[in-house]
Amino acid sequence: SIAEVKVLDVQKRRIPNKHYVYIIKVTWSNGATEVIYRRYSKFFDLQMQMLDKFPMEGGQKDPKQRIIPFLPGKILFRRSHIRDVAVKRLIPIDEYCKALIQLPPYISQCEEVLQFFETRPDDLTPPKE
């Protein structure tokens, strides 16, 4: 299971096109730590999966029942490739990750959350500038 998540910074990528990734340190319950890189759009996808899978916890029937954290909203006008935007979202994304792994285990340990924070091949060999 996931013990701790910390969003450390943002990093510019140019492959396949200009975008930013969040540098995230994941500490697992076995003591292993990994650094992963995720685009904002991947957080958005995870959020949509969570709200589909857990409609009660997502507050769909009763907003007061919502325990799934809110993700900072998508930014329109296609400006999400700007560093300011990525930096502004850093703390809310860090808070989102922390809140997510504090949820009851049936949510925080669900397949979608674990897969999101698992190390992927491109985390091990990030593209060079």
Salt bridges, closest charged atoms under 4 A:
ASP45 OD2 - LYS42 NZ 3.98
ASP94 OD1 - LYS98 NZ 2.90
GLU112 OE1 - LYS53 NZ 2.86
ASP123 OD1 - ARG38 NH1 3.03
GLU129 OE1 - ARG14 NH1 2.32
